[in-house]
Amino acid sequence: RERLLLAARLAADRAAGAAPDAEPPLVINTHPLGEDRLLVRLERDRLMLAGPRPDDITELGRHIAGRLEREEPVAVYRIHAPASVAAPTAAAAGQPVLIPTSHGLWAMDADADDPRRVDLGLHQQDVPVRIMAWPKREGRIYVGVVPQAGGAIVELRGPDLQPRRTGGFNGKGPQDEFAADLPTLLFELALRKLIELESQPPAPPEAADEA
C-alpha cells in the first residue's frame, strides 16, 4: 500500500507539471477499493485511483473531466466511502464510494474501472456538491448543492441511490469542511519536517577557543 501511495503522489505531481524536485502533495486520507486498489485523496481537491501496479494510476478529476469533454480537471471534494467497500458484508454489500465534485456527484463501485454519474434529479447536474454529515438516517445519504448554485438538498435512498429533493437548504460549501481535514494535514506537515531534519548531516563541532 505504501508503494501505491507514493506512486499516486508522484503521478499527481507529473499531471500537474510540477518540477521533479518539488514536494509531493499532502495526503488527506486513503480508502481501500476492493482488495488491490486504493483511493488517495490529496490536497488541492484531487483524488487518485492507485491500482495493483505502480504505473496503474488514474487521477479521477481528470478522468471525469474527459467524460464531460472538459480540458481542466474537475475538483474532487470529501468522498463518502463505506467500510463495506474494503470488506463487504451481507448488510452493506454493493455500496459504492460517492465522489462529490465541482461538476456533480459520481460513484465508484469496488469492481469498476470508471466512475459513474449519480442522477440527483436536478435540472442542472454539473453543480458543486458535498456529502452532508447530517442528518444521519439508515439507508439514506444527503447531498447538498452549494448555496451559489441554489442550495438544494437531495436525499439518496437505498443501494440504487434513488434521488428525492427535500425542502431544505444547504448553506455550506465543500471548503467549509477543511477543518475536518486539518489535523491530518498538520500531522503530515510535521512528519515531513521531522524526516527532513533527520536526513540532514550533523553540524560540525565548533572550534575550541585558542588559549
N, CA and C of each residue as an Amber inpcrd file, in Angstrom:
protein
   633
   0.8230000  -1.2060000   0.0000000   0.0000000   0.0000000   0.0000000
   0.8610000   1.2620000   0.0000000   1.9940000   1.2050000   0.6820000
   2.8800000   2.3670000   0.7190000   3.4030000   2.6970000  -0.6710000
   3.7110000   1.6510000  -1.4700000   4.1830000   1.8960000  -2.8330000
   3.0950000   2.5410000  -3.6860000   1.8490000   2.0720000  -3.5300000
   0.7430000   2.6650000  -4.2750000   0.5560000   4.1230000  -3.8790000
   0.6840000   4.4020000  -2.5910000   0.5100000   5.7630000  -2.0930000
   1.5550000   6.6880000  -2.6810000   2.8250000   6.2620000  -2.6690000
   3.8970000   7.0920000  -3.2240000   3.6960000   7.2880000  -4.7210000
   3.3200000   6.2180000  -5.4250000   3.1080000   6.3220000  -6.8720000
   1.9930000   7.3090000  -7.1880000   0.9320000   7.2880000  -6.3910000
  -0.1740000   8.2170000  -6.6230000   0.2640000   9.6550000  -6.4270000
   1.0780000   9.9150000  -5.4210000   1.5360000  11.2850000  -5.1680000
   2.4400000  11.7760000  -6.2990000   3.3460000  10.9160000  -6.7480000
   4.2510000  11.3090000  -7.8240000   3.4900000  11.4950000  -9.1300000
   2.5110000  10.6350000  -9.3870000   1.7060000  10.7790000 -10.5970000
   0.9240000  12.0850000 -10.5720000   0.4390000  12.4750000  -9.4100000
  -0.2790000  13.7360000  -9.2920000   0.6380000  14.9060000  -9.6140000
   1.8700000  14.8320000  -9.1500000   2.8300000  15.8950000  -9.4600000
   3.1040000  15.9730000 -10.9490000   3.2910000  14.8180000 -11.5730000
   3.5650000  14.8300000 -13.0180000   2.3830000  15.3840000 -13.7930000
   1.1830000  15.0180000 -13.3900000  -0.0090000  15.5050000 -14.0860000
  -0.1530000  17.0080000 -13.9470000   0.3000000  17.5430000 -12.8140000
   0.1890000  18.9810000 -12.5860000   1.3740000  19.7470000 -13.1390000
   2.3540000  19.0450000 -13.7130000   3.5150000  19.7250000 -14.2860000
   4.4830000  20.2430000 -13.2490000   4.5340000  19.5830000 -12.0830000
   5.4280000  20.0470000 -11.0260000   6.8710000  19.7080000 -11.3780000
   7.8060000  20.4770000 -10.8300000   9.2200000  20.2130000 -11.0350000
   9.5980000  18.8870000 -10.3970000  10.6100000  18.1850000 -10.9560000
  10.9700000  16.8710000 -10.4150000  11.3530000  16.9010000  -8.9370000
  11.9330000  18.0200000  -8.4770000  12.3690000  18.0880000  -7.0850000
  11.3280000  18.7440000  -6.1760000  10.1150000  18.9540000  -6.6820000
   9.0720000  19.5940000  -5.8750000   8.5560000  18.6260000  -4.8100000
   8.0500000  19.1860000  -3.7150000   7.4760000  18.3560000  -2.6580000
   6.2030000  17.6690000  -3.1690000   6.0470000  16.3540000  -2.9070000
   4.7970000  15.6840000  -3.2970000   3.6100000  16.3040000  -2.5710000
   2.4300000  16.2490000  -3.1630000   1.2510000  16.8160000  -2.4880000
   0.9290000  16.0760000  -1.2010000   0.3210000  16.7920000  -0.2690000
  -0.0480000  16.1900000   1.0100000  -1.2200000  15.2240000   0.8230000
  -1.1720000  14.1330000   1.5490000  -2.2470000  13.1460000   1.5380000
  -3.2270000  13.4820000   2.6500000  -4.4980000  13.6280000   2.3110000
  -5.5180000  13.8910000   3.3250000  -6.0090000  12.5850000   3.9330000
  -6.3690000  11.6190000   3.0980000  -6.7430000  10.3030000   3.5990000
  -6.7380000   9.3010000   2.4460000  -6.8700000   8.0360000   2.7850000
  -6.9170000   6.9710000   1.7890000  -8.0850000   6.0390000   2.1090000
  -8.5760000   5.3720000   1.0620000  -9.6670000   4.4130000   1.2280000
  -9.3880000   3.2110000   0.3310000  -9.3760000   1.9960000   0.8870000
  -9.2340000   0.8170000   0.0350000 -10.4350000   0.6700000  -0.8830000
 -10.1760000   0.1980000  -2.0860000 -11.2470000  -0.0750000  -3.0430000
 -11.0700000  -1.5190000  -3.4970000 -11.8030000  -2.4210000  -2.8670000
 -11.5850000  -3.8270000  -3.1330000 -10.3140000  -4.3080000  -2.4410000
  -9.6910000  -5.3510000  -3.0020000  -8.5340000  -5.9570000  -2.3520000
  -7.2090000  -5.3700000  -2.7960000  -7.1300000  -4.8040000  -3.9970000
  -5.8190000  -4.4140000  -4.5130000  -5.7820000  -3.0000000  -5.0970000
  -6.7630000  -2.1650000  -4.7400000  -6.7460000  -0.7850000  -5.2290000
  -6.9410000   0.1700000  -4.0610000  -6.5030000   1.4050000  -4.2830000
  -6.5180000   2.3860000  -3.2090000  -6.9320000   3.7390000  -3.7680000
  -7.8990000   4.3770000  -3.1100000  -8.2490000   5.7570000  -3.4120000
  -7.4200000   6.6550000  -2.5160000  -6.7060000   7.6060000  -3.1260000
  -5.8150000   8.5020000  -2.3830000  -6.3070000   9.9280000  -2.5860000
  -6.7940000  10.5240000  -1.5140000  -7.2750000  11.9110000  -1.5820000
  -6.1470000  12.8490000  -1.2050000  -5.8400000  13.7830000  -2.1140000
  -4.7240000  14.6970000  -1.9430000  -5.2300000  16.1160000  -1.7290000
  -4.3280000  16.9640000  -1.2820000  -4.6710000  18.3750000  -1.1530000
  -5.0040000  18.9590000  -2.5230000  -5.5540000  20.1420000  -2.5150000
  -5.9560000  20.8590000  -3.7340000  -7.0470000  20.1040000  -4.5030000
  -7.9270000  19.4230000  -3.7560000  -9.1400000  18.8160000  -4.3360000
  -8.8320000  17.8060000  -5.4330000  -7.9350000  16.8720000  -5.1170000
  -7.5480000  15.8640000  -6.0940000  -7.7360000  14.4700000  -5.5040000
  -8.1130000  13.5230000  -6.3810000  -8.3490000  12.1410000  -5.9620000
  -7.6950000  11.2140000  -6.9750000  -6.8210000  10.3340000  -6.4700000
  -6.1150000   9.3880000  -7.3280000  -6.6300000   7.9760000  -7.0630000
  -6.7140000   7.1800000  -8.1180000  -7.0370000   5.7610000  -8.0000000
  -5.7750000   4.9790000  -8.3200000  -5.2160000   4.2990000  -7.3110000
  -3.9810000   3.5360000  -7.4820000  -4.3170000   2.0630000  -7.6200000
  -3.8720000   1.4680000  -8.7360000  -4.1220000   0.0540000  -8.9870000
  -3.0290000  -0.8140000  -8.4180000  -3.0440000  -2.0990000  -8.7510000
  -2.0660000  -3.0310000  -8.1650000  -0.6340000  -2.7990000  -8.6350000
  -0.4400000  -2.1170000  -9.7670000   0.9100000  -1.8440000 -10.2650000
   1.2500000  -0.3770000 -10.0350000   2.5280000  -0.0550000  -9.8090000
   2.9140000   1.3390000  -9.5620000   2.5690000   2.2850000 -10.7110000
   2.4890000   1.7520000 -11.9530000   2.1610000   2.6070000 -13.0910000
   0.6620000   2.6460000 -13.3810000  -0.1300000   1.9740000 -12.5570000
  -1.5820000   1.9330000 -12.7570000  -2.2300000   2.9950000 -11.8810000
  -2.1110000   4.2530000 -12.2990000  -2.5880000   5.4000000 -11.5250000
  -3.5270000   6.2340000 -12.3900000  -4.6870000   6.5720000 -11.8560000
  -5.6450000   7.4100000 -12.5690000  -6.0340000   8.5790000 -11.6890000
  -5.9120000   9.7960000 -12.2200000  -6.4270000  10.9540000 -11.4990000
  -7.8960000  11.0980000 -11.8750000  -8.7710000  10.8480000 -10.9280000
 -10.1950000  10.7790000 -11.2460000 -10.7670000  12.1280000 -11.6500000
 -10.2210000  13.2230000 -11.1350000 -10.6920000  14.5410000 -11.5590000
 -10.4760000  14.7730000 -13.0420000  -9.3320000  14.3230000 -13.5530000
  -9.0620000  14.4440000 -14.9930000  -9.9000000  13.4520000 -15.7950000
 -10.0750000  12.2590000 -15.2260000 -10.8720000  11.2470000 -15.9160000
 -12.3210000  11.7130000 -16.0760000 -12.8910000  12.2630000 -15.0080000
 -14.2710000  12.7580000 -15.0830000 -14.3510000  13.9300000 -16.0500000
 -13.3360000  14.7980000 -16.0300000 -13.3170000  15.9300000 -16.9610000
 -13.3420000  15.4470000 -18.4060000 -12.6230000  14.3640000 -18.6920000
 -12.6500000  13.8020000 -20.0450000 -14.0260000  13.2930000 -20.4260000
 -14.7360000  12.7230000 -19.4570000 -16.0990000  12.2690000 -19.7230000
 -17.0050000  13.4510000 -20.0540000 -16.7100000  14.6030000 -19.4550000
 -17.5230000  15.8010000 -19.6750000 -16.9830000  16.6700000 -20.8040000
 -15.9140000  16.1780000 -21.4680000 -15.2740000  16.9140000 -22.5600000
 -14.7640000  18.2660000 -22.0850000 -14.1360000  18.2500000 -20.9200000
 -13.5090000  19.4330000 -20.3490000 -11.9930000  19.2500000 -20.3810000
 -11.2740000  20.3660000 -20.5660000  -9.8180000  20.2910000 -20.5670000
  -9.2520000  20.2820000 -19.1450000  -9.7940000  21.1020000 -18.2690000
  -9.2940000  21.1850000 -16.9080000  -9.9410000  20.1160000 -16.0280000
  -9.1690000  19.5180000 -15.1060000  -9.7620000  18.5110000 -14.2220000
 -10.8120000  19.1220000 -13.3020000 -11.8140000  18.3470000 -12.9660000
 -12.8160000  18.8160000 -12.0160000 -12.2430000  18.6900000 -10.6100000
 -12.7160000  19.5170000  -9.7030000 -12.2970000  19.4260000  -8.3020000
 -13.0650000  18.3040000  -7.6240000 -12.3660000  17.5290000  -6.8040000
 -12.9720000  16.4250000  -6.0680000 -12.9360000  16.7630000  -4.5800000
 -14.0800000  16.6650000  -3.9250000 -14.1820000  17.0560000  -2.5250000
 -14.1910000  15.8250000  -1.6200000 -14.5490000  16.0110000  -0.3540000
 -14.5210000  14.9220000   0.6220000 -15.4620000  13.7980000   0.1860000
 -14.9010000  12.6070000  -0.0120000 -15.6830000  11.4980000  -0.5330000
 -16.3670000  10.7480000   0.6080000 -17.3510000   9.9460000   0.2260000
 -18.0840000   9.1080000   1.1890000 -17.7700000   7.6680000   0.8400000
 -16.9640000   7.0110000   1.6950000 -16.5190000   5.6550000   1.4120000
 -16.9770000   4.7220000   2.5200000 -18.0090000   3.9210000   2.2770000
 -18.4610000   2.9780000   3.3090000 -17.4190000   1.8960000   3.5530000
 -17.3870000   1.3940000   4.7740000 -16.4270000   0.3430000   5.1210000
 -16.6400000  -0.9090000   4.2920000 -17.8480000  -1.1000000   3.7840000
 -18.1520000  -2.3120000   3.0230000 -17.3880000  -2.3850000   1.7140000
 -16.8210000  -1.2500000   1.2410000 -16.0410000  -1.2850000   0.0050000
 -14.7900000  -2.1250000   0.1980000 -14.1790000  -2.0240000   1.3880000
 -12.9660000  -2.7870000   1.6550000 -13.2800000  -4.2220000   2.0760000
 -14.3180000  -4.3900000   2.8870000 -14.6790000  -5.7240000   3.3830000
 -16.1890000  -5.8680000   3.3320000 -16.7450000  -6.2620000   2.1850000
 -18.1980000  -6.3230000   2.0400000 -18.8560000  -7.2340000   3.0690000
 -20.0030000  -6.8030000   3.5450000 -20.8080000  -7.6190000   4.4470000
 -22.1850000  -7.8030000   3.8180000 -22.9330000  -8.7450000   4.3380000
 -24.2650000  -9.0090000   3.7870000 -25.1670000  -7.7990000   3.9430000
 -24.9530000  -7.0260000   5.0160000 -25.8260000  -5.8840000   5.2840000
 -25.4750000  -4.6790000   4.4290000 -24.2160000  -4.5660000   4.0250000
 -23.7830000  -3.3350000   3.3450000 -23.1390000  -3.5960000   1.9910000
 -23.3160000  -4.7840000   1.4490000 -22.6960000  -5.1050000   0.1690000
 -23.2770000  -4.2340000  -0.9420000 -22.4210000  -3.8890000  -1.8830000
 -22.8740000  -3.1540000  -3.0520000 -22.8690000  -1.6510000  -2.9130000
 -22.4790000  -1.1180000  -1.7690000 -22.4440000   0.3320000  -1.6120000
 -21.2150000   0.9030000  -2.3030000 -21.3770000   1.8740000  -3.1910000
 -20.2270000   2.4540000  -3.8790000 -19.5940000   3.5690000  -3.0600000
 -18.4030000   3.9590000  -3.4590000 -17.7990000   5.1910000  -2.9540000
 -18.4510000   6.3510000  -3.6960000 -18.9230000   7.3400000  -2.9570000
 -19.5440000   8.5090000  -3.5720000 -18.5130000   9.6270000  -3.6610000
 -18.4310000  10.2330000  -4.8460000 -17.3940000  11.2260000  -5.1350000
 -18.0630000  12.5500000  -5.4860000 -18.1870000  13.4710000  -4.5450000
 -18.7320000  14.7930000  -4.8660000 -17.6650000  15.6440000  -5.5480000
 -18.0760000  16.3540000  -6.5780000 -17.1190000  17.1450000  -7.3500000
 -17.7010000  18.5260000  -7.6500000 -16.8910000  19.3190000  -8.3410000
 -17.3590000  20.6230000  -8.8030000 -18.3580000  20.4840000  -9.9380000
 -18.5290000  19.2670000 -10.4490000 -19.4530000  19.0090000 -11.5580000
 -20.3170000  17.7940000 -11.2460000 -21.0090000  17.8600000 -10.1230000
 -21.9690000  16.8280000  -9.7940000 -21.4120000  15.7020000  -8.9380000
 -22.2730000  14.7130000  -8.7050000 -21.9300000  13.5690000  -7.8620000
 -21.6510000  12.3560000  -8.7360000 -20.5760000  11.6360000  -8.3790000
 -20.1870000  10.4380000  -9.1100000 -20.0290000   9.2910000  -8.1160000
 -20.0580000   8.0630000  -8.6080000 -19.9420000   6.8860000  -7.7520000
 -18.9230000   5.9300000  -8.3490000 -18.1920000   5.2590000  -7.4490000
 -17.1780000   4.2840000  -7.8630000 -17.4670000   2.9740000  -7.1590000
 -17.7950000   1.9530000  -7.9430000 -18.0430000   0.6370000  -7.3720000
 -16.7240000  -0.0980000  -7.1600000 -16.7210000  -1.0410000  -6.2180000
 -15.4870000  -1.7240000  -5.8410000 -14.8490000  -2.4610000  -7.0120000
 -15.6520000  -2.9520000  -7.9470000 -15.1160000  -3.7260000  -9.0690000
 -15.1430000  -2.9590000 -10.3830000 -15.3700000  -1.6410000 -10.3290000
 -15.4980000  -0.8420000 -11.5610000 -14.1720000  -0.1890000 -11.9140000
 -13.9830000   0.0790000 -13.2030000 -12.7990000   0.7850000 -13.6770000
 -13.0520000   2.2730000 -13.8510000 -14.3100000   2.6620000 -13.9780000
 -14.6500000   4.0570000 -14.2270000 -15.7410000   4.5040000 -13.2600000
 -15.6860000   5.7640000 -12.8330000 -16.7890000   6.2910000 -12.0220000
 -18.0240000   6.5180000 -12.8750000 -19.1770000   6.4200000 -12.2650000
 -20.4420000   6.6650000 -12.9650000 -21.1550000   7.8440000 -12.3130000
 -21.8800000   8.5780000 -13.1290000 -22.6100000   9.7210000 -12.6010000
 -23.8160000   9.2600000 -11.7940000 -24.0600000   9.9630000 -10.6990000
 -25.2440000   9.7090000  -9.8880000 -26.2740000  10.7810000 -10.2150000
 -27.4330000  10.3560000 -10.6690000 -28.5010000  11.2970000 -11.0040000
 -29.0940000  11.8650000  -9.7240000 -29.0520000  13.1930000  -9.5940000
 -29.5980000  13.8540000  -8.4180000 -31.0250000  14.3590000  -8.6310000
 -31.5680000  14.1130000  -9.8010000 -32.9340000  14.5620000 -10.0640000
 -33.0540000  16.0610000 -10.1890000 -31.9530000  16.7360000 -10.4890000
 -31.9530000  18.1920000 -10.6240000 -31.9400000  18.5900000 -12.0960000
 -32.4320000  19.7850000 -12.3730000 -32.4080000  20.2820000 -13.7470000
 -30.9800000  20.4530000 -14.2370000 -30.0970000  20.9130000 -13.3470000
 -28.6850000  21.0810000 -13.6830000 -27.8750000  20.1140000 -12.8290000
 -27.1500000  19.1940000 -13.4800000 -26.3810000  18.1760000 -12.7620000
 -24.9390000  18.6060000 -12.4880000 -24.3880000  19.4570000 -13.3550000
 -22.9810000  19.8390000 -13.2400000 -22.8110000  21.0080000 -12.2780000
 -23.1210000  20.7790000 -11.0180000 -23.0050000  21.8110000  -9.9860000
 -22.1440000  21.2740000  -8.8570000 -21.4360000  22.1450000  -8.1160000
 -20.6360000  21.6770000  -6.9840000 -21.5400000  21.1250000  -5.8780000
 -21.1880000  19.9520000  -5.3760000 -21.9900000  19.3060000  -4.3400000
 -21.0670000  18.7800000  -3.2480000 -21.6640000  18.4870000  -2.0990000
 -20.9280000  17.8690000  -0.9980000 -21.8110000  16.8250000  -0.3450000
 -21.1750000  15.8240000   0.2810000 -21.9010000  14.8470000   1.0710000
 -22.0870000  15.4260000   2.4700000 -23.3190000  15.4890000   2.9280000
 -23.6120000  16.1150000   4.2090000 -23.4360000  15.1050000   5.3510000
 -22.8220000  15.5670000   6.4470000 -22.6250000  14.7080000   7.6120000
 -23.9040000  14.5580000   8.4320000 -24.8500000  15.4430000   8.2280000
 -26.1100000  15.4150000   8.9720000 -27.2250000  15.8410000   8.0220000
 -28.4060000  15.2860000   8.1160000 -28.8700000  14.2810000   9.0860000
 -28.3690000  12.8800000   8.7570000 -28.4090000  12.0100000   9.7580000
 -27.9960000  10.6150000   9.5970000 -29.2360000   9.7230000   9.7140000
 -29.5250000   9.0010000   8.6420000 -30.6520000   8.0740000   8.6370000
 -30.2370000   6.7940000   7.9360000 -30.6670000   5.6860000   8.4820000
 -30.2860000   4.3940000   7.9390000 -30.7320000   4.2590000   6.4850000
 -29.7760000   3.8970000   5.6190000 -30.0900000   3.6710000   4.2180000
 -30.2830000   4.9310000   3.3980000 -29.9170000   6.0990000   3.9620000
 -30.1010000   7.3530000   3.2230000 -28.8410000   8.2170000   3.3210000
 -28.5440000   8.9000000   2.2320000 -27.4030000   9.8150000   2.1690000
 -27.9170000  11.1510000   1.6650000 -27.4180000  12.2230000   2.2560000
 -27.8810000  13.5510000   1.8850000 -26.7630000  14.3190000   1.1720000
 -27.1330000  14.8760000   0.0340000 -26.1940000  15.6060000  -0.8130000
 -26.6410000  17.0570000  -0.8700000 -25.7140000  17.9700000  -0.6130000
 -26.0290000  19.3900000  -0.6450000 -25.3890000  20.0960000  -1.8260000
 -26.1730000  20.8350000  -2.5680000 -25.6610000  21.6980000  -3.6320000
 -25.1810000  22.9900000  -2.9740000 -24.0690000  23.5390000  -3.4550000
 -23.5330000  24.7500000  -2.8360000 -24.5670000  25.8790000  -2.9110000
 -24.5390000  26.8020000  -1.9350000 -25.5440000  27.8820000  -1.9240000
 -25.5510000  28.7030000  -3.2060000 -24.3640000  28.9150000  -3.8000000
 -24.2910000  29.7290000  -5.0130000 -25.0100000  29.0920000  -6.1960000
 -25.2500000  27.7780000  -6.1260000 -25.9460000  27.0830000  -7.2120000
 -27.3610000  26.6840000  -6.8170000 -27.8790000  27.2800000  -5.7460000
 -29.2630000  27.0370000  -5.3640000 -29.4600000  26.4210000  -3.9960000
 -28.4250000  25.7070000  -3.4730000 -28.5020000  25.1700000  -2.1230000
 -29.4670000  24.0150000  -1.9310000 -29.8460000  23.3230000  -2.9860000
 -30.7900000  22.2050000  -2.8450000 -30.1740000  21.0720000  -2.0240000
 -31.0110000  20.3470000  -1.3070000 -30.5960000  19.1510000  -0.5800000
 -31.3350000  17.9610000  -1.1830000 -30.5700000  16.9450000  -1.5800000
 -31.1360000  15.7610000  -2.2180000 -30.8900000  14.5610000  -1.3220000
 -31.9310000  13.7910000  -1.0980000 -31.8320000  12.5550000  -0.3240000
 -31.6880000  11.3880000  -1.2990000 -30.6520000  10.5790000  -1.0960000
 -30.4420000   9.3780000  -1.9020000 -30.8420000   8.1710000  -1.0740000
 -31.7360000   7.3420000  -1.6330000 -32.2840000   6.2180000  -0.8830000
 -31.8490000   4.8940000  -1.4840000 -31.5020000   3.9630000  -0.5770000
 -31.2710000   2.5860000  -0.9810000 -29.9910000   2.3780000  -1.7650000
 -29.6940000   1.1200000  -2.0980000 -28.4680000   0.8040000  -2.8310000
 -28.4350000   1.3620000  -4.2460000 -29.6120000   1.6310000  -4.8280000
 -29.6370000   2.1890000  -6.1790000 -29.6480000   3.7140000  -6.1770000
 -29.5280000   4.3380000  -4.9860000 -29.3710000   5.7880000  -4.8460000
 -30.4870000   6.5630000  -5.5450000 -31.7190000   6.2100000  -5.2300000
 -32.8580000   6.9220000  -5.8030000 -32.9320000   8.3310000  -5.2040000
 -32.9780000   9.3860000  -6.0520000 -32.9510000  10.7480000  -5.5250000
 -34.3430000  11.2700000  -5.1590000 -34.3760000  12.0670000  -4.1040000
 -35.5930000  12.7870000  -3.7360000 -35.1850000  14.1510000  -3.2020000
 -35.6370000  15.1970000  -3.8860000 -35.2910000  16.5380000  -3.4450000
 -36.1070000  16.9030000  -2.2050000 -35.4150000  17.3560000  -1.1860000
 -36.0840000  17.7570000   0.0450000 -36.4120000  19.2480000  -0.0160000
 -37.0730000  19.7420000   1.0080000 -37.3700000  21.1720000   1.0700000
 -36.3260000  21.9660000   1.8120000 -35.2180000  21.3200000   2.1890000
 -34.1800000  22.0030000   2.9570000 -33.2580000  22.8450000   2.0940000
 -32.4090000  23.6020000   2.7720000 -31.4310000  24.4650000   2.0920000
 -30.0510000  24.1800000   2.6680000 -29.0970000  23.9500000   1.7840000
 -27.7120000  23.7130000   2.1900000 -26.9460000  25.0290000   2.1720000
 -26.4710000  25.4450000   3.3230000 -25.7840000  26.7260000   3.4200000
 -24.2760000  26.6310000   3.4170000 -23.7170000  25.4240000   3.2100000
 -22.2650000  25.2550000   3.2550000 -21.7410000  24.7480000   1.9210000
 -20.4560000  25.0560000   1.6740000 -19.7740000  24.5420000   0.5030000
 -18.7280000  23.5250000   0.8960000 -18.1130000  22.8350000  -0.0780000
 -17.1010000  21.8170000   0.2430000 -15.9330000  22.3630000   1.0470000
 -15.5430000  23.6050000   0.7970000 -14.3890000  24.1530000   1.5040000
 -14.6730000  24.3850000   2.9860000 -15.9300000  24.4200000   3.3820000
 -16.2530000  24.5830000   4.8020000 -15.8750000  23.3560000   5.6200000
 -15.5630000  22.2380000   4.9530000 -15.1810000  21.0200000   5.6560000
 -13.6820000  20.9180000   5.8520000 -12.9540000  21.9990000   5.5360000
 -11.4990000  21.9610000   5.6440000 -11.0570000  21.6610000   7.0730000
 -11.8180000  22.1510000   8.0550000 -11.4320000  21.9500000   9.4510000
 -11.3350000  20.4660000   9.8020000 -12.1760000  19.6400000   9.1780000
 -12.1420000  18.2120000   9.4700000 -10.8600000  17.5670000   8.9530000
 -10.2670000  18.1380000   7.9070000  -9.0370000  17.5860000   7.3390000
  -7.7890000  18.1980000   7.9610000  -7.9290000  19.2610000   8.7200000
  -6.7690000  19.9960000   9.2200000  -5.8530000  19.1430000  10.0880000
  -6.3640000  18.3330000  11.0410000  -5.4400000  17.5240000  11.8460000
  -4.5510000  16.6150000  11.0140000  -5.1220000  15.9860000   9.9670000
  -4.3220000  15.1100000   9.1130000  -3.2480000  15.8930000   8.3790000
  -3.5990000  17.0580000   7.8460000  -2.6320000  17.8650000   7.1250000
  -1.5110000  18.3380000   8.0440000  -1.8530000  18.7670000   9.2500000
  -0.8380000  19.2230000  10.1930000   0.0930000  18.0800000  10.5900000
  -0.4700000  16.8780000  10.7800000   0.3620000  15.7280000  11.1250000
   1.3530000  15.4200000  10.0080000   0.8860000  15.4290000   8.7540000
   1.7980000  15.1040000   7.6610000   2.8590000  16.1830000   7.4820000
   2.4900000  17.4430000   7.6790000   3.4850000  18.5060000   7.6110000
   4.5560000  18.3230000   8.6850000   4.1270000  17.9840000   9.9040000
   5.0840000  17.7670000  10.9900000   5.9730000  16.5590000  10.7020000
   5.3770000  15.4750000  10.1820000   6.1520000  14.2880000   9.8550000
   7.1590000  14.5840000   8.7520000   6.7450000  15.3380000   7.7430000
   7.6510000  15.6890000   6.6470000   8.8230000  16.5160000   7.1810000
   8.5590000  17.4490000   8.0890000   9.6240000  18.2710000   8.6560000
  10.5720000  17.4310000   9.4910000  10.0400000  16.4730000  10.2490000
  10.8810000  15.6000000  11.0620000  11.8140000  14.7680000  10.1940000
  11.2870000  14.2060000   9.1030000  12.1190000  13.4220000   8.1900000
  13.2070000  14.2940000   7.5820000  12.8410000  15.5270000   7.2420000
  13.8220000  16.4530000   6.6650000  14.9510000  16.7430000   7.6550000
  14.6020000  16.9520000   8.9170000  15.6180000  17.2490000   9.9290000
  16.5150000  16.0420000  10.1850000  15.9330000  14.8450000  10.2040000
  16.7300000  13.6520000  10.4670000  17.6580000  13.3030000   9.3150000
  17.3200000  13.7490000   8.0960000  18.1550000  13.4320000   6.9350000
  19.3150000  14.4030000   6.7600000  19.3170000  15.4760000   7.5170000
  20.4000000  16.4460000   7.4020000  21.6380000  15.9440000   8.1270000
  22.8420000  16.1900000   7.5670000  24.0690000  15.7700000   8.2630000
  24.2500000  16.5700000   9.5430000  24.8780000  15.9680000  10.5370000
  25.1070000  16.6880000  11.7830000  25.9940000  17.8950000  11.5910000
  25.7340000  18.9380000  12.3350000  26.5360000  20.1430000  12.2360000
  27.9300000  19.8770000  12.8010000  28.9590000  20.4480000  12.1480000
  30.3440000  20.2380000  12.6560000  30.4980000  20.8850000  14.0260000
  31.3050000  20.2720000  14.9090000  31.5250000  20.8690000  16.2280000
  32.2340000  22.2170000  16.1170000  31.9000000  23.1050000  17.0040000
  32.5470000  24.4150000  16.9790000  34.0180000  24.2760000  17.3760000
  34.8420000  25.0500000  16.7080000  36.2720000  25.0140000  17.0100000
  36.5310000  25.5330000  18.4090000  37.3970000  24.8550000  19.1410000
  37.7050000  25.2860000  20.5170000  38.4300000  26.6210000  20.5000000
  38.1410000  27.4410000  21.4640000  38.8040000  28.7480000  21.5550000
  40.2900000  28.5390000  21.8220000  41.1140000  29.2810000  21.1020000
  42.5430000  29.1910000  21.3220000  42.8940000  29.7980000  22.6560000
  43.8000000  29.1370000  23.3040000  44.2190000  29.6570000  24.6130000
  45.0310000  30.9330000  24.4270000
